C-alpha cells in the first residue's frame, strides 16, 4: 500500500482547522502550543519529494486557520 503524503497533510490541516474553530477558551500556554503546532504544519505543507509526482508543495492551495489572541 502506498501512502499519500499530500493526503496525510491535507487531513492534518482539516483536523487542525476543526480544533481551532471550536469555541473553547484557551489559556496563553495552550494558545502558544497551538501556534507552535500551526507553524509545524506550515513547514510540512512546504515539504515535498521532487521525485514523487504525487507529492507537491501545498502551502498556496490549503487554508490553515489562524489562532487568535482574544480566544478561539
N, C-alpha and C positions, 0 to 999 in steps of 0.2 A: 504494500500500500504506500502510495506516495502522498506525503502531507503537503498541503498548500501553505506556504509561508505567507502569501498575501491573505489568504482566508483566515489564518490564525491572527494576523494583525488586525484585520477588519473586525473579527469577533471581539478582540481585546478592546478596541475603540468603542464598539457598541456597548459592551458591559461597563466600561468606564463612564460613558455618557449617561447611561441609566443611573449609575451611582451618583454622579454629580447632579443630576436633575431631581433627585429625591429632595424632599423639603426638610430633611434632618438638619438640625443646628449642629455645627461642629465647633469645637474649641480651636484655638490658634495652632496647637500642636497637630491636630487632625488635619487642618487646612494645609499646613506645611507638608505633611506626609502625602496628602492628595496632590498637591502641586509638584512634589518630587516625583510621584508616580506619573503624572502628566508629562513631565519633562522626559522621563524614561521612555514613555510611549512615543513621544515626538521623535526621539532618536531611533526607535525601532521602525517608525514609518519611513524614515530616510534610508534605511538599510535595504539592500537588495543584492542578489547574486547576478552579476552581469553575464554569467554563463548559463543561467536558467531563464528561458524566455517567459516563464510563468511568474517570475519574480520581478517586481518593479518598485520604484520609489512611489509611495502613496501620500506623501506629505501635502501635495496640492489637490488631492482628489477626495480626501476624507475630512469631515468636520469633527474636530475634537473640542468638546465643551471646555469653557474656562471655569476656574474655581474662583469665585468672587469673595472679596474680603468681608462683606457685610452679611454673609450667610449663603448657604447653598439652596 
